[in-house]
């Protein structure tokens, strides 16, 4: 395969995304959780209301929280309430691209390709660290998690994180305190989103790092971790970066990479979504701090049109029409 700067934004043609189904009892609990979520919803006068509603209307949101709670409705309510409060404060779906762009310049975290089940792959290379420890690093990671959600094909709810410790040193490896914050966000606010965590080229010197974070790994996350696996058993050869034995000869170029991700995910400069503009939002004053406004919509390609139809369908769902396809 020739070398390329083109990011892979769709799975291999042979990919079949596993489909989840739920029993009538489970569907009833999903419904009950959604009804509870509606009691927490921000008023329409709040600028963040449309974004909170958009997230609650995603067909995977309620099922993920029920599964994470092992179908204990009260536990699912507690978890969901915690995430709603976190999202109101952090606004992960409204992080402006330019706020975190500097963190992407060395390719230390990139989104590219899909595994055998159609899960988007986030490559992490701590050895390419280019900035000092700061809240912006965490914001960048969250921005990447949100973009991975955008990349997911219909029916897929989870992603793959592949951590490559090649050339990583004690200086470039994130401190345990940062790793704990990452785990808190991933395990509490992106429940059932991590499909696999693959760790390769881990030097003996950094074994202490995983011993340090082990107490903060919940059993579900721990079970999803694999160290030095055969990546070709998990990822199609044409989707796996050649650096790890695949055929995908991707060459990272920061400007090309960033522009492709922002364009494919339809992210506006202020962090809103171009494809989510409504007549009311388009007519509103363009205040950079008013996250109800989005730029006018651009022409959509076929894949984008399909995604938009799905998003629109999920927004139209009322409390009695919760999707049960994962």
C-alpha positions in Angstrom: 0.0 0.0 0.0 1.4 3.4 -1.0 2.2 6.0 1.7 -0.6 8.4 2.4 -1.7 11.3 4.6 -5.4 10.2 4.2 -7.1 9.3 7.5 -9.3 6.1 7.4 -12.8 7.2 8.3 -14.7 4.0 7.6 -14.2 0.3 8.5 -13.0 -2.4 6.1 -15.7 -3.4 3.7 -15.9 -6.9 5.2 -16.7 -5.5 8.7 -19.9 -6.7 10.4 -20.7 -4.6 13.4 -22.1 -6.9 16.2 -25.8 -6.1 17.0 -27.1 -5.9 20.6 -30.6 -6.9 21.5 -32.4 -6.6 24.8 -35.1 -8.5 26.6 -38.5 -6.9 27.3 -37.4 -6.5 31.0 -34.2 -4.7 29.9 -36.1 -2.5 27.5 -38.4 -1.5 30.3 -35.4 -0.5 32.4 -33.9 1.5 29.5 -37.3 3.3 29.2 -37.4 4.0 32.9 -33.9 5.4 32.8 -34.9 7.7 30.0 -37.9 8.9 31.8 -35.7 9.7 34.8 -33.2 11.5 32.5 -36.1 13.8 31.3 -36.7 14.9 34.9 -33.1 16.2 35.0 -33.1 17.9 31.6 -32.0 21.5 31.6 -34.8 24.1 30.8 -35.0 25.2 27.1 -33.8 28.6 28.2 -30.4 27.2 29.1 -27.8 27.6 26.3 -26.6 24.0 26.9 -30.1 22.5 26.7 -30.0 21.4 23.0 -26.6 19.8 23.5 -27.7 17.9 26.6 -30.9 16.8 24.8 -28.8 15.7 21.8 -26.7 13.5 24.0 -29.6 12.0 25.9 -31.3 11.2 22.6 -28.4 9.2 21.3 -29.6 5.6 20.9 -26.7 4.2 22.8 -26.8 6.5 25.9 -29.4 4.8 28.1 -28.4 1.2 27.2 -24.7 1.9 28.0 -25.6 3.2 31.4 -27.9 0.3 32.1 -25.2 -2.2 31.1 -22.6 -0.4 33.1 -24.8 -0.7 36.1 -25.5 -4.4 35.4 -29.2 -3.5 34.9 -29.5 -2.1 38.4 -31.8 0.9 37.7 -31.0 2.9 40.8 -27.3 2.5 40.1 -27.8 3.5 36.5 -29.7 6.7 37.6 -26.8 7.6 39.9 -24.2 7.1 37.2 -26.2 9.0 34.6 -26.9 11.9 36.9 -23.1 12.1 37.7 -22.3 12.3 34.0 -25.0 14.8 33.2 -23.5 17.1 35.9 -20.0 16.5 34.6 -21.0 17.3 31.0 -22.7 20.5 32.0 -19.5 21.7 33.6 -17.0 20.3 31.2 -19.0 20.6 28.0 -17.1 17.8 26.2 -19.1 18.2 23.0 -18.4 21.9 22.7 -14.6 22.1 23.0 -13.4 24.5 20.3 -10.8 22.8 18.0 -8.3 25.6 18.3 -8.3 25.3 22.1 -6.6 21.8 21.9 -5.0 21.9 18.5 -1.5 22.4 19.8 -1.7 19.0 21.6 -2.2 17.3 18.3 0.9 18.6 16.5 3.2 15.7 17.1 0.6 12.9 16.6 0.8 11.7 20.2 -2.9 11.0 20.0 -4.5 10.3 16.7 -7.7 8.7 15.5 -7.3 6.5 12.5 -8.7 3.2 11.3 -11.0 0.5 12.8 -10.7 -2.9 14.3 -12.5 -6.1 13.2 -15.7 -5.1 14.8 -15.8 -1.6 13.4 -14.5 0.1 16.5 -12.5 3.4 15.8 -8.9 3.2 16.9 -7.2 5.9 19.0 -3.4 5.6 18.8 -1.6 7.0 21.8 2.2 7.5 21.7 3.4 9.0 25.0 6.9 9.3 23.5 5.7 12.1 21.3 4.6 14.3 24.2 5.1 18.0 23.2 3.5 20.0 26.0 3.8 20.4 29.8 1.2 18.7 32.0 -1.9 20.9 32.0 -5.8 20.7 31.9 -5.5 21.2 28.2 -4.0 17.8 27.7 -7.0 16.2 29.3 -9.3 18.4 27.2 -7.5 17.2 24.1 -8.0 13.6 25.1 -11.7 14.2 25.7 -12.0 16.0 22.4 -10.5 12.9 20.7 -13.0 10.6 22.6 -15.9 12.7 21.2 -14.4 12.5 17.7 -14.1 8.7 18.0 -17.8 8.7 18.8 -18.4 10.6 15.6 -16.4 8.0 13.7 -18.4 5.0 15.0 -20.4 3.3 12.2 -24.1 2.6 12.9 -24.6 0.2 15.7 -21.1 0.5 17.1 -20.8 2.0 20.6 -17.2 1.4 21.6 -13.6 2.2 20.6 -10.1 0.8 20.8 -7.2 2.6 22.5 -3.8 1.4 21.3 -1.0 2.7 23.5 2.5 2.5 22.0 5.3 3.0 24.5 8.1 3.0 21.9 10.6 5.8 22.7 8.6 6.7 25.9 10.7 7.9 28.8 10.0 8.8 32.4 9.9 12.4 31.3 7.4 12.0 28.5 5.1 9.4 30.2 2.1 11.0 31.9 2.2 11.2 35.7 0.0 8.8 37.6 -2.1 11.7 38.8 -3.0 12.5 35.2 -3.7 8.8 34.4 -6.1 8.7 37.4 -8.0 11.7 35.9 -8.2 10.0 32.6 -9.5 6.8 34.1 -12.1 8.7 36.1 -13.4 10.3 32.9 -13.3 7.1 30.9 -14.8 4.8 33.5 -17.4 7.2 34.9 -18.5 9.4 32.0 -17.8 7.3 28.9 -19.2 4.1 30.3 -19.1 1.0 28.1 -17.2 3.0 25.5 -13.8 1.3 25.8 -14.0 -1.8 23.8 -10.3 -2.8 24.0 -7.1 -1.2 25.5 -4.0 -2.6 23.7 -0.6 -1.8 25.1 2.5 -2.5 23.1 6.3 -1.9 23.5 6.0 -1.4 27.2 9.5 -1.1 28.7 10.3 -2.8 32.0 11.1 0.6 33.4 7.5 1.7 33.1 5.9 -1.4 34.8 5.6 0.7 37.9 3.3 3.0 36.1 0.7 0.3 35.6 1.2 -1.0 39.1 0.5 2.6 40.2 -2.8 2.9 38.4 -4.0 -0.7 38.9 -5.9 0.1 42.1 -8.0 2.7 40.1 -8.9 0.3 37.3 -12.3 -1.2 37.6 -12.6 -4.9 36.8 -14.4 -4.2 33.6 -11.6 -2.0 32.3 -8.9 -4.3 33.5 -10.5 -7.2 31.6 -10.4 -5.2 28.4 -6.6 -4.6 28.6 -4.1 -6.7 26.6 -0.4 -6.4 26.6 1.6 -7.0 23.4 -1.2 -8.9 21.7 -1.1 -10.0 18.1 -2.7 -6.9 16.6 -3.4 -8.6 13.3 -5.9 -10.9 15.1 -7.8 -7.8 16.2 -7.4 -5.3 13.4 -7.7 -5.8 9.6 -4.3 -5.6 7.9 -5.4 -2.8 5.6 -6.6 -0.8 8.7 -3.6 -1.3 10.9 -0.7 1.2 10.9 2.3 -0.3 9.1 4.4 0.6 12.2 2.6 -2.3 14.0 2.7 -4.8 11.2 -0.2 -3.7 9.1 -0.4 -2.6 5.4 -1.7 1.0 6.1 1.3 3.2 5.3 0.0 6.3 7.1 2.4 9.3 7.3 1.3 11.8 10.0 1.2 15.5 8.9 -0.3 17.7 11.5 -2.3 20.2 9.4 -3.7 17.5 7.0 -4.6 15.3 9.9 -6.4 18.0 11.9 -8.3 19.4 8.9 -9.6 15.9 8.0 -10.8 15.2 11.5 -12.5 18.5 11.9 -14.1 18.4 8.5 -15.3 14.8 8.7 -16.9 15.4 12.2 -18.4 18.7 11.1 -16.9 20.7 13.9 -17.4 24.5 13.8 -14.7 26.9 15.1 -16.6 27.5 18.3 -17.0 23.7 19.0 -20.6 23.4 17.8 -21.6 21.0 15.1 -22.2 22.4 11.6 -24.7 19.6 10.8 -26.8 20.4 13.9 -27.8 23.9 12.9 -31.6 24.6 13.0 -33.5 27.6 11.7 -33.8 29.0 15.2 -30.1 28.5 15.9 -29.0 30.0 12.5 -31.1 33.1 13.2 -29.6 33.6 16.6 -26.8 36.1 17.3 -23.4 34.5 16.6 -22.0 34.8 20.1 -18.9 32.7 20.6 -20.1 31.9 24.1 -23.6 31.0 23.1 -23.4 27.3 22.2 -26.9 27.0 20.9 -25.7 28.6 17.6 -24.1 26.7 14.7 -22.8 27.8 11.3 -25.0 27.2 8.3 -24.9 23.6 7.1 -22.6 22.6 4.3 -23.4 20.1 1.5 -23.2 16.6 2.8 -21.6 13.5 1.2 -23.4 10.2 1.2 -21.9 8.9 4.4 -22.4 12.2 6.2 -26.0 12.3 5.0 -26.6 8.9 6.4 -25.1 9.9 9.7 -27.3 13.0 9.8 -30.4 11.0 9.1 -29.5 8.7 12.1 -28.9 11.7 14.4 -32.1 13.2 13.3 -34.0 10.0 14.0 -32.5 9.7 17.4 -33.5 13.3 18.2 -37.1 12.6 17.1 -37.3 9.6 19.4 -39.6 10.2 22.3 -39.4 8.5 25.7 -41.4 5.6 24.2 -39.0 5.0 21.3 -35.7 4.1 22.8 -33.5 2.2 20.4 -32.3 -1.2 21.5 -29.7 -1.7 18.8 -26.1 -1.2 20.1 
